Amino acid sequence: METTGYAPINGIKMYYEIYGEGKIPLVLIHGGGSTIETSFANIIPFLAKYGKVIAVELQAHGRTSDRNAPESFAQDADDVAALVKHLKIEKANFFGFSNGGSTTLQIAIRHPDVVNKIIALSAASKRDGLIAGFFEGMKGVTLANMPTPLQEAYLKVAPNKDGLKVMFEKDRDRMINFQDWKDEDMKAIKAPTLFIVSQNDVITIDHTVKMSQLITGAKLIVLPGVHGSCIGEVCTVEKGSKMPEITAALMDEFLKAN
C-alpha cells in the first residue's frame, strides 16, 4: 500500500487508500455495510498491477465518520467526487460494487467533469431491478441479520464501535426508501460505461441489460457466480477461485480501450 489518509469532505472525515502507479486512477467504491477490505481486498492486488487505485470508505462506513443525515446515493456521489478533487485529480475512472455501483452511476450523472470511465458491478437504478422479495425482506431486518464478516470487519477498523448499528440502519433505510431513477438521467451519462452482473446476483440480469441500453455505447458482462463472488467479496469469495484476477483483467481491458 502506498498511502492512507483522511480528507475533510462535506462535513465528514473520509478515509482512503492508494495503491499502485498510473496516470488516471481507478476509484473503488464498496458495497453497503462494507469496508475497503470486505469488498475489495481480494481484487486490489490485481487491479494495482494495472495502474493506480484509490479505495474509499463512504459516510458511516469503516473508518469514515458519519453526519447527522441519512445516507443517499447522491450524497455518496458528491462525497467521492469532492474527495477526487481534494486529491487534485482532474479525471478518474470509477468502479463501484452493489450500492457502490449505484453511487458510481450517480457520480457519472452528477459530476461528469471528474469522470473518465465507469464500471458498475451489481448496480441498480430501479426497484424492480432487485430480485423478487428483496424489499419485503428488508423491512424486518435488524443488526442481527447483518452478515458476521461485515460486522467483524467494521468493528476491526471503525474508531466508534457504536456506529455499527447506525450504519446498518442507515443502509437498510436507504434501500427501503429507494426510489426509481429517471431514464433520462441514465441516458445523460456520456462516459464510457461497463456494467457487470453475476449470473445469480441480487440484481437481475434483465435490469442490467436495460440499464446498459440506456447509455450510448455501454458494454455489458455477465459472469458466473453470486453477488460479489467475481471480485472475491468477503461473504461470497470462493477459495482458490481465479475470478478476481479474471474480473480485474476484464476491467483493465475496458479501461485501456480507446
Summary of the structure (lengths in Angstrom):
residues: 258
radius of gyration: 16.6
end to end distance: 28.9
largest distance: 46.9
contacts: 891
relative contact order: 0.16
helix: 42%
strand: 21%
